[in-house]
Amino acid sequence: MAERSRKTIVPRAESALDEVKYEVANELGLLEKIKSQGWGEMTTREVGRVGGQMVRRLIHAAEESLVQENKTNKG
């Protein structure tokens, strides 16, 4: 399988994104498989589930942050 290059927009965020990725994988029951076989052996469906949950979680966090920012600016 070919290696993919990806750039994180905010380089300091990479470790936080990895933490979320592994947390989601654990919640989905995929962490042991990842530890034993690696990400390269995961199915597209499995990787998509992890990515989808990550996106949902990150959108939720961003929305919460906007709400808090809005409260701070009005108060």
Secondary structure, DSSP 8 states (H G I E B T S, - for coil): --------SSGGGHHHHHHHHHHHHHHTT-HHHHHHH-GGGS-HHHHHHHHHHHHHHHHHHHHHHHHHHHHHHH-
